[in-house]
Amino acid sequence: MDTDKLINLKKLSEADAWKLFKEKVGINVNHPKIEPLAQLVVRECAGLPLLIDKVARTFRKKDDIHLWREGLRNLRKWPTTRIQGLDEVLESLKFCYDELEGDRKICFLYGALYPEDCEIYIDNLVECWGAEGFMNDIEKFGEAIDRGHTILHDIIDVSLLERSQRIKYVKMNKLLREMALKISSQKDDFRLLVKAREGLQDSPKKEEWKQAKRISLMDNELRSLPEMPDCPMLLTLLVQRNLELAAIPESFFRSMCKLRVLDLHGTRIVSLPSSVSSLTCLRALYLNACIHLMELPLEMMKLQYLQVLDIRNTSIKNLTFEIGSSLRCLRVSFTNVDSIKHTQKKSWRPMIQDSVISNLSMLEELRIDVNPYNQCWDEIATVVTKEVATLTQLTTLRFYFPGVDCLEIFIRKNQSWNDGHVTSFRFYVGDNNSAPSRIFEDFDYKITQYLRFSNGEGIDPAISNVITKADAFELIGHKDLQRLSDFGIKSMNKMRGCLIEGCNAIETIITVDQITMSSSTAPLQWLERLYMINLLKLRSIWEGPYQSESLAHLTHLTMDRCPSLKKIFSKGMIQQLSELKYLSVEDCSEIEEIILDAEEDILESNALPKLKTLILLNLPILKGICKGERLDWPSLETIKTSRCEMLKTLPFRKGNAAKLRLIEGQEAWWTTLEWKDTAVEQRLQSLCLLY
């Protein structure tokens, strides 16, 4: 494989990267002292074939461990230490950059403002692109964000950026960042000053500020900023997460008349200086996590082009003036506001002054986080809801409705909701909403439409209305609901995740009758994850005839503290769970078998073909997973058991469960198991982790 054939930047897996490196280096890499260093060298190459090829050719000449150690140190120091051939690599990589369309090129270069291999929050990155005007042919904020995600996808597709392990983040590796910095240095219209994560305590020199169009000083230890830097061409200033920065000089912003993006989040600033009024072109202002920030200055009313304002997790207690008629995105939280208002009415101001929200007529995204136990919010929630309902451009809303009555007001009056334009929402209805959502953490992709309904009563059409549009639904502490399907079978066709917890009247999840069977749509056909937790009366998941498409996409099933549950799978159900990967049953005291005899009569050996993990905890009368050894268990990798003293057999024979790698349980339990075949026992014994 010659260098000139390696222009494709598709990232290799760790195994393939190591294989390619070994092929290029040759026999030297197999030396027991050199191999660990060689693996570190490959890691520095970030899976890029072109870089692996060039570095391997350099290291192929090194036949001594001292040379390998020195070579690794130099590779880590690059580009401050020159390494033969790497400048040539940069030129080759630039071919991929040159192939990008114009707007994608400038968006890629913007990524160099962040530290190497830093996790970059996608939503923030795309908003900065929009605020800079990289999608300047699009007026609507939401449409610009959509275009930004399309551009990001294209950049990732050619491997100039890579996805992080966390789904909402991307990264730019060291080599590609160096390429972006080199290209930017040659462009007068994209001159960067980047000193991110360098441990800076002092601000850059005056002349550096003057020459730059975009400055990144994020993740440093800055204690102060210059009094009035001369930077009339500055477009982006990123100062976030300077934890020692407590004050901004009064005249600091005076010359930044063209600034479009300002990120101060995660600093210790207490206030903004009056010179903020000079930022007449500012589009995006990030002040989130400035926990000491007490208020916004009145001068912010002059920021007529401001589109994005994020003031979550600050000490701001009131929004008492109109921020700007052009605002498209407002994120605010009042979680630090006292839960009981001042006893003297004169000293108390509402968190949101009348008409502040309704006057933001261009608002497309609104997020208001509050403490659900806050009495102040309860008193103004109805008024604020009515104002939110007047927003005709709304596409994204995160909001806490103290009761269903507030939700009904919004649904009834908001034109965007009824026209289907609110495409992203997180609604919290009812009290006890402070616990973080489990569903968001577990999905491999971003959930955009979510409802949590807590401590409710009865069946309300407003809840069913929202469920119809929800990707994920959490039902917490409902007082009298007996079946989830009482909200309406048809309303659940879009649902991908569902958690039901502490609902003491729930007896079954879905009840299907002949009328439902005649419907063209099977219930819960897109559901991927189902959690049932602390349901005292739950007897079953499914009652009535089972439709073949129902639960066809279910991958994760969890039952925890369901003391009345005797059967998990209804007849005919298990055969349809072809996507199930994870099954957990815990503290269900009436479960005797995971798969009942009645189910086995129609059970085929290829049932549960993708099940990888089986968790069985504290099941005091569990006697078996299933009768006999009929199932093949082709994907099963892990079984974890604890306090299942009556479980005496495992459903394994010589030919099944070939991928099983771990059986975790108590040693006392293992010694009581009964075996038909000692060879099977011996094979499984080697996989045990006993305690």
C-alpha positions in Angstrom: 0.0 0.0 0.0 1.8 3.1 -1.2 1.4 6.5 0.4 -0.2 8.1 -2.6 -3.0 5.5 -2.4 -3.8 6.3 1.2 -5.6 9.6 0.7 -8.8 8.2 2.0 -9.1 9.3 5.7 -11.5 6.7 6.9 -10.4 5.8 10.3 -9.2 2.3 11.0 -10.2 0.2 14.0 -7.5 -0.3 16.7 -6.9 -3.9 15.4 -6.6 -2.8 11.7 -4.4 0.1 12.6 -2.0 -2.2 14.6 -2.0 -4.7 11.7 -1.1 -2.0 9.2 1.6 -0.6 11.4 3.2 -4.0 11.9 3.2 -4.7 8.2 5.0 -1.5 7.5 7.6 -1.7 10.3 8.4 -5.4 10.0 10.0 -7.8 12.4 11.4 -5.2 14.9 7.9 -4.5 16.3 7.6 -8.0 17.7 10.4 -7.5 20.2 8.8 -7.8 23.7 10.4 -4.5 24.9 9.5 -2.6 21.7 5.9 -3.9 21.2 4.4 -1.8 24.1 6.0 1.3 22.8 4.9 0.5 19.2 1.3 0.3 20.5 1.6 3.8 22.0 3.0 5.0 18.7 0.0 3.6 16.8 -2.3 5.3 19.3 -0.8 8.7 18.4 -1.7 8.0 14.7 -5.4 8.2 15.5 -6.3 5.4 13.1 -5.4 7.4 10.0 -3.9 5.1 7.3 -1.8 7.9 5.8 -0.2 8.8 9.1 0.3 5.2 10.1 2.1 4.5 6.8 4.4 7.5 7.2 5.2 7.0 10.9 5.8 3.3 10.4 8.3 4.0 7.6 10.2 6.3 10.0 10.2 3.8 12.9 11.2 0.9 10.6 14.7 2.3 10.8 14.8 2.1 14.6 16.3 -1.1 15.9 16.9 -0.1 19.5 14.5 0.6 22.4 16.2 4.0 23.1 15.4 5.1 19.5 11.8 4.0 19.9 11.4 5.9 23.2 12.9 9.0 21.7 10.8 8.7 18.6 7.6 8.4 20.6 8.5 11.5 22.7 9.1 13.5 19.5 5.8 12.2 17.9 4.0 13.5 21.0 5.7 16.9 20.8 5.0 17.3 17.1 4.7 19.9 15.5 7.1 21.8 17.9 9.6 19.0 17.2 10.2 18.4 13.5 9.7 14.8 12.3 10.8 13.7 8.9 7.8 13.2 6.5 5.0 14.6 8.6 4.9 17.9 6.8 4.4 15.8 3.6 1.5 14.0 5.4 -0.1 17.4 6.1 0.1 18.3 2.4 -1.5 14.9 1.5 -4.3 15.4 4.1 -5.0 18.9 2.7 -6.2 17.2 -0.5 -9.2 15.9 1.5 -9.8 19.5 2.8 -9.6 20.9 -0.7 -12.3 18.5 -1.9 -14.8 20.0 0.6 -17.4 22.5 -0.5 -16.8 26.1 0.6 -19.1 26.2 3.7 -17.7 22.9 4.9 -14.1 24.1 4.7 -14.7 27.1 7.0 -16.7 25.0 9.4 -13.9 22.5 9.6 -11.3 25.2 10.2 -13.4 26.5 13.1 -12.9 23.2 14.9 -9.2 24.1 15.4 -10.3 26.6 18.1 -10.8 23.7 20.4 -8.0 21.8 22.1 -6.7 18.6 20.3 -8.8 15.5 21.0 -11.1 17.7 23.1 -14.8 16.6 23.1 -16.7 19.4 21.3 -20.4 19.7 22.1 -22.1 19.3 18.8 -25.1 21.7 19.5 -22.7 24.4 20.6 -20.4 24.0 17.6 -23.3 24.1 15.1 -24.8 27.2 16.9 -21.4 29.0 16.6 -21.3 28.2 12.9 -24.7 29.7 12.5 -23.9 32.8 14.6 -20.7 33.4 12.5 -22.8 33.4 9.4 -21.4 30.3 7.8 -25.0 29.4 6.7 -25.9 33.0 5.9 -28.4 32.2 3.3 -30.7 30.7 6.0 -32.7 33.1 8.2 -34.5 30.7 10.5 -32.4 29.5 13.5 -33.8 26.0 13.4 -33.2 25.6 9.7 -29.6 26.9 10.1 -29.1 24.3 12.8 -30.4 21.6 10.5 -28.0 22.8 7.8 -25.1 22.8 10.3 -25.8 19.1 11.3 -25.8 18.2 7.6 -22.4 20.0 7.2 -21.1 18.2 10.3 -22.2 14.9 8.9 -20.3 15.5 5.7 -17.1 16.5 7.5 -17.3 13.4 9.7 -18.0 11.3 6.6 -14.6 12.2 5.2 -13.0 11.7 8.7 -11.9 15.3 9.1 -13.8 15.2 12.4 -14.7 12.0 14.4 -17.5 11.1 16.7 -16.7 10.8 20.4 -17.9 7.9 22.5 -20.5 10.3 23.8 -23.2 10.7 21.2 -23.5 14.5 21.5 -19.8 15.2 21.0 -17.2 15.2 18.2 -13.4 15.4 18.3 -10.6 16.7 16.0 -7.4 14.7 16.3 -3.9 16.3 16.7 -2.8 15.9 13.1 -5.9 17.3 11.5 -6.0 20.2 14.0 -2.5 21.1 13.1 -3.5 21.0 9.4 -6.4 23.3 10.1 -4.2 25.7 12.1 -1.7 25.8 9.2 -4.3 26.5 6.6 -5.9 29.2 8.8 -2.5 30.9 9.2 -2.4 31.4 5.5 -5.8 33.0 5.3 -6.1 36.6 6.2 -9.9 36.3 6.5 -9.6 33.4 9.0 -6.6 34.4 11.2 -6.8 32.4 14.5 -5.2 33.0 17.9 -5.4 29.7 19.7 -4.0 29.2 23.2 -6.5 26.7 24.5 -5.7 24.4 27.4 -2.1 25.7 27.7 -2.2 26.6 31.4 -2.2 30.4 30.7 -2.4 32.7 33.6 -1.7 35.9 31.7 -3.6 37.2 28.7 -2.0 37.2 25.2 -0.1 40.3 24.1 -1.9 43.4 22.6 -0.5 42.8 19.1 -1.9 39.2 19.1 -5.4 40.4 19.8 -5.2 43.0 17.1 -4.3 40.5 14.3 -6.8 37.8 15.1 -10.3 37.3 13.8 -11.1 34.4 16.1 -9.5 33.8 19.5 -9.7 30.8 21.8 -8.4 31.0 25.3 -10.6 28.3 26.7 -9.6 25.9 29.5 -6.8 28.0 31.0 -6.1 29.6 34.3 -6.6 33.2 33.3 -7.2 35.6 36.3 -7.6 38.8 34.3 -8.2 40.1 30.8 -6.7 43.3 29.2 -8.4 46.6 30.0 -9.4 47.4 26.4 -7.8 45.2 23.7 -7.7 46.6 20.2 -9.5 44.0 18.1 -12.0 45.6 15.8 -12.0 42.6 13.4 -12.7 40.0 16.1 -15.6 37.6 15.3 -15.4 34.9 17.9 -14.0 35.0 21.4 -14.0 31.7 23.4 -12.9 32.1 27.1 -15.0 29.4 28.6 -13.9 27.3 31.6 -11.3 29.7 32.9 -12.2 28.9 36.5 -10.1 31.7 38.0 -11.6 34.5 35.9 -13.8 36.6 38.3 -14.0 40.0 36.6 -14.1 41.5 33.1 -12.6 45.1 32.8 -15.2 47.8 32.3 -14.0 48.7 28.8 -13.0 45.3 27.7 -15.6 45.0 24.9 -15.3 48.6 23.7 -13.5 47.8 20.4 -15.3 44.5 19.6 -17.9 46.0 17.4 -17.9 43.0 15.0 -18.0 40.2 17.6 -20.6 37.5 16.8 -19.8 34.7 19.3 -18.9 35.2 22.9 -18.5 32.2 25.2 -17.8 32.9 28.9 -19.4 29.9 30.4 -17.9 28.2 33.4 -16.0 31.3 34.6 -16.4 33.0 38.0 -17.6 36.4 36.7 -20.1 38.2 38.9 -21.3 40.7 36.3 -20.9 41.9 32.7 -19.4 45.3 32.2 -21.4 48.2 30.6 -19.2 47.9 27.5 -21.2 44.9 26.5 -23.4 47.5 24.8 -20.7 47.8 22.2 -21.3 44.3 21.0 -23.9 45.4 18.4 -23.2 42.5 16.1 -23.3 39.8 18.7 -25.3 36.7 17.7 -24.5 34.2 20.5 -23.7 34.7 24.1 -23.0 31.8 26.5 -23.0 32.5 30.2 -24.2 29.1 31.4 -22.5 27.7 34.5 -21.3 31.2 35.6 -22.6 30.3 39.1 -21.6 33.7 40.6 -23.4 35.8 37.9 -26.2 37.6 39.7 -27.9 39.7 36.9 -27.8 40.9 33.3 -27.0 44.6 32.7 -29.6 46.8 31.2 -27.1 47.5 28.4 -27.9 44.1 26.9 -31.1 45.6 25.6 -28.9 47.2 22.9 -27.9 43.8 21.5 -30.5 43.9 18.8 -29.0 41.1 16.7 -28.5 38.6 19.6 -30.0 35.2 18.6 -28.7 32.8 21.3 -28.6 33.5 25.0 -27.7 30.8 27.5 -27.9 31.7 31.2 -28.5 28.3 32.7 -27.0 27.5 36.1 -26.2 31.0 37.1 -27.4 33.0 40.1 -29.7 35.1 38.0 -33.1 35.1 39.8 -35.2 37.3 37.6 -35.8 38.1 33.9 -37.2 41.6 34.3 -36.5 43.3 31.0 -36.8 42.4 27.3 -33.5 41.0 26.1 -33.9 41.6 22.4 -36.6 41.2 19.8 -34.3 39.2 17.5 -33.6 36.4 20.0 -34.2 33.0 18.5 -32.9 30.8 21.4 -33.2 31.4 25.1 -32.0 28.9 27.8 -32.5 29.9 31.4 -32.7 28.1 34.7 -34.0 29.2 38.1 -32.9 26.1 40.0 -30.9 28.2 42.5 -33.9 30.5 43.3 -35.2 30.3 46.9 -38.1 27.9 47.1 -40.1 30.2 49.3 -40.6 33.8 48.3 -39.7 36.7 50.6 -42.2 37.4 53.2 -42.3 41.1 52.3 -44.2 41.3 49.1 -42.4 44.5 48.1 -39.0 42.8 48.1 -40.2 39.9 45.9 -40.1 39.9 42.1 -41.4 37.2 39.9 -38.7 35.1 38.2 -40.0 36.2 34.8 -41.6 39.6 34.5 -44.9 39.9 32.6 -44.5 40.1 28.8 -40.8 39.2 28.8 -41.5 35.9 27.0 -44.4 36.9 24.8 -42.4 39.9 23.4 -39.8 37.4 22.1 -41.9 36.9 19.0 -39.0 35.4 16.9 -38.1 32.8 19.6 -37.7 29.3 18.1 -36.0 27.5 21.0 -37.0 28.0 24.7 -35.6 26.1 27.7 -36.7 27.1 31.2 -35.4 24.8 34.0 -36.8 25.3 37.5 -36.8 23.6 40.8 -40.0 21.6 40.7 -40.6 22.2 44.4 -40.3 26.0 44.0 -43.5 27.7 45.1 -42.6 30.9 43.2 -42.7 29.0 39.9 -46.0 27.4 40.8 -47.5 30.9 41.2 -46.4 32.2 37.9 -46.4 29.0 35.8 -49.9 29.6 34.4 -49.1 33.1 33.3 -45.7 32.1 31.7 -47.4 29.1 30.0 -49.9 31.5 28.4 -47.1 33.6 27.2 -45.1 30.6 25.8 -48.3 29.6 24.0 -48.3 32.8 22.0 -44.9 32.0 20.4 -45.7 31.2 16.8 -42.1 30.3 15.7 -41.4 27.8 18.4 -39.7 24.5 17.3 -37.9 23.4 20.5 -39.3 23.7 24.0 -38.1 22.4 27.4 -40.6 23.3 30.1 -41.9 22.3 33.5 -45.7 22.3 33.8 -46.7 22.0 37.5 -50.0 20.4 36.6 -51.9 19.0 33.6 -54.0 22.2 33.5 -50.9 24.2 32.4 -50.0 21.6 29.8 -53.6 21.8 28.4 -53.3 25.6 28.1 -50.1 25.2 26.0 -51.5 22.4 23.8 -54.8 24.2 23.2 -53.3 27.6 22.4 -49.9 27.2 20.8 -50.1 27.3 17.0 -46.7 25.7 16.5 -47.6 22.7 18.5 -50.8 22.1 16.7 -49.2 22.6 13.3 -46.6 20.0 14.2 -43.7 22.5 14.1 -42.5 21.8 17.6 -40.1 19.0 16.6 -38.1 18.8 19.8 -39.4 19.0 23.3 -38.9 17.9 26.9 -42.0 18.2 29.0 -42.1 17.7 32.7 -45.6 17.5 34.1 -46.5 17.2 37.8 -44.2 17.3 40.8 -41.2 15.2 41.8 -39.3 15.9 38.6 -35.8 16.5 40.0 -34.4 13.0 39.3 -32.3 12.8 36.1 -33.8 10.8 33.2 -32.4 7.3 32.8 -33.7 7.1 29.2 -31.4 9.8 27.9 -28.3 8.1 29.2 -29.1 4.7 27.7 -29.9 5.5 24.1 -27.2 5.4 21.4 -28.8 8.4 19.7 -30.3 11.6 20.7 -33.8 11.6 22.1 -35.6 14.8 21.0 -39.2 14.3 22.1 -39.7 13.4 25.7 -42.4 13.5 28.3 -42.2 12.8 32.0 -45.6 12.7 33.9 -45.3 12.4 37.7 -47.9 11.8 40.4 -50.9 12.2 38.2 -54.4 10.9 38.4 -56.8 9.6 35.8 -56.4 9.7 32.0 -56.1 13.2 30.6 -56.3 13.9 26.8 -53.5 16.4 27.0 -51.1 13.6 28.2 -52.2 11.3 25.4 -51.7 14.1 22.9 -48.1 14.5 23.9 -47.5 10.8 24.1 -48.5 10.6 20.5 -45.5 12.7 19.5 -43.0 11.4 22.1 -39.9 9.3 21.5 -39.6 8.6 25.2 -42.1 8.5 28.0 -41.6 8.3 31.8 -44.6 7.7 34.0 -43.7 8.2 37.7 -46.0 7.6 40.7 -49.3 7.6 38.9 -52.0 7.0 41.5 -54.7 5.0 39.8 -53.7 3.9 36.3 -54.1 0.2 35.8 -52.7 -0.2 32.2 -50.4 2.0 30.2 -52.5 1.3 27.2 -55.3 3.3 28.9 -53.6 6.4 27.5 -54.5 5.0 24.0 -52.9 2.2 22.0 -52.6 4.4 19.0 -50.8 7.2 20.9 -47.8 4.9 21.6 -46.9 4.0 18.0 -43.9 6.4 17.9 -42.5 5.6 21.4 -39.0 4.2 21.5 -38.3 4.3 25.2 -40.7 3.9 28.2 -40.0 3.9 31.9 -42.8 3.2 34.5 -41.9 3.6 38.1 -43.8 3.7 41.4 -47.2 3.3 39.9 -48.9 1.1 42.5 -52.2 0.5 40.6 -50.5 -0.7 37.3 -51.5 -4.4 36.7 -50.3 -4.8 33.1 -48.6 -2.6 30.5 -50.6 -3.4 27.4 -54.1 -4.9 27.1 -55.2 -5.8 23.6 -58.7 -6.8 22.5 -60.2 -7.8 19.1 -60.9 -4.2 18.2 -57.3 -3.3 18.7 -56.2 -6.3 16.8 -58.2 -5.1 13.8 -56.2 -1.9 13.8 -53.6 -1.5 11.0 -50.9 -0.5 13.5 -49.5 -2.9 16.1 -48.9 -1.5 19.6 -45.4 -0.5 20.6 -43.9 -1.7 17.4 -41.0 0.8 17.6 -40.3 0.4 21.3 -36.6 -0.3 22.0 -36.3 0.0 25.8 -38.8 -0.8 28.5 -38.2 -0.3 32.2 -40.7 -1.4 34.9 -39.6 -0.4 38.4 -41.3 -0.7 41.7 -44.7 -1.7 40.4 -46.4 -3.5 43.3 -49.4 -4.9 41.4 -47.9 -5.6 38.0 -48.9 -9.1 36.8 -47.8 -9.1 33.2 -46.4 -7.0 30.4 -49.0 -8.1 27.8 -52.6 -9.2 28.1 -54.7 -10.4 25.1 -53.8 -11.5 21.6 -50.2 -10.7 20.6 -49.5 -9.0 17.3 -46.4 -10.0 15.4 -45.0 -6.5 14.9 -45.4 -5.5 18.5 -42.1 -5.1 20.5 -40.3 -6.2 17.3 -37.6 -3.6 17.9 -37.3 -4.1 21.7 -33.6 -4.4 22.7 -33.6 -3.8 26.5 -36.1 -5.1 29.0 -35.8 -4.4 32.7 -38.0 -5.5 35.6 -37.1 -4.4 39.1 -39.2 -4.7 42.3 -42.3 -6.1 40.8 -43.4 -8.5 43.6 -46.7 -9.6 41.9 -45.2 -10.5 38.5 -45.3 -14.2 37.8 -44.7 -14.3 34.1 -42.6 -12.2 31.9 -43.5 -13.3 28.4 -47.1 -13.9 27.2 -47.7 -16.8 24.9 -46.3 -16.1 21.4 -44.4 -13.0 22.6 -40.9 -14.4 23.1 -40.6 -15.7 19.6 -41.0 -12.1 18.3 -38.3 -10.6 20.4 -35.6 -11.0 17.7 -33.8 -7.8 18.7 -33.7 -8.3 22.5 -30.1 -7.8 23.7 -30.5 -7.2 27.4 -32.8 -8.8 29.9 -32.7 -7.9 33.6 -35.1 -9.3 36.3 -34.5 -8.1 39.9 -36.4 -8.4 43.1 -39.4 -10.1 41.6 -40.3 -12.5 44.3 -43.0 -14.5 42.4 -41.0 -15.4 39.3 -40.4 -19.2 39.1 -39.2 -19.4 35.5 -38.0 -16.8 33.0 -39.6 -18.7 30.0 -42.7 -20.7 31.1 -43.6 -24.2 30.0 -46.6 -22.9 28.0 -44.2 -20.8 26.0 -41.8 -23.7 25.3 -44.5 -25.6 23.4 -44.2 -23.2 20.5 -40.6 -22.1 21.1 -38.1 -22.6 18.4 -34.4 -23.0 19.0 -33.5 -19.7 17.4 -35.6 -17.6 19.8 -33.8 -14.6 21.4 -31.1 -14.7 18.7 -29.4 -11.4 19.8 -29.7 -11.7 23.6 -26.2 -10.8 25.0 -26.8 -10.1 28.7 -29.0 -11.8 31.2 -29.2 -10.4 34.7 -31.1 -12.3 37.5 -30.9 -10.8 40.9 -32.8 -11.6 44.1 -35.4 -14.0 42.7 -36.0 -16.3 45.7 -38.2 -18.9 44.0 -36.7 -18.9 40.5 -36.2 -22.5 39.6 -35.1 -22.3 35.9 -34.4 -20.0 33.0 -36.3 -22.3 30.8 -37.1 -26.0 30.8 -34.6 -28.2 28.8 -31.8 -27.0 26.5 -33.8 -26.2 23.4 -32.5 -22.7 22.8 -29.3 -22.0 20.9 -28.4 -18.8 22.7 -26.2 -17.8 19.8 -25.3 -14.3 21.1 -25.3 -14.8 24.8 -22.1 -13.4 26.4 -22.9 -12.6 30.0 -25.0 -14.1 32.8 -25.1 -12.4 36.2 -26.9 -14.0 39.1 -27.2 -13.2 42.8 -29.5 -14.5 45.6 -31.3 -17.0 43.3 -30.8 -20.0 45.7 -33.4 -22.2 44.0 -31.9 -22.0 40.5 -30.4 -25.4 40.1 -29.9 -25.8 36.4 -28.6 -23.7 33.5 -30.1 -24.2 30.0 -26.8 -25.1 28.3 -25.5 -28.1 26.4 -22.4 -28.8 24.4 -23.4 -27.1 21.2 -25.2 -23.9 22.4 -24.1 -20.6 24.0 -20.8 -20.6 22.0 -20.2 -16.9 22.7 -20.7 -17.1 26.5 -17.7 -15.5 28.2 -18.8 -14.7 31.8 -21.0 -16.3 34.4 -21.0 -14.2 37.6 -22.6 -15.4 40.8 -22.1 -16.7 44.3 -19.8 -19.6 44.8 -22.3 -21.3 47.1 -24.9 -21.2 44.4 -22.5 -22.6 41.8 -21.7 -25.6 43.9 -25.4 -26.6 44.1 -26.0 -26.6 40.4 -27.0 -29.9 38.8 -25.5 -31.1 35.5 -26.4 -33.7 32.9 -23.0 -33.4 31.2 -19.7 -32.9 33.1 -18.0 -31.6 29.9 -20.5 -28.7 29.9 -19.9 -28.1 33.6 -16.1 -27.9 33.0 -16.5 -25.6 30.0 -18.7 -23.2 32.0 -16.6 -23.4 35.1 -13.7 -21.7 33.2 -16.0 -18.7 32.5 -17.1 -18.2 36.1 -16.4 -15.1 38.3 -17.6 -16.3 41.7 -17.6 -14.5 45.0 
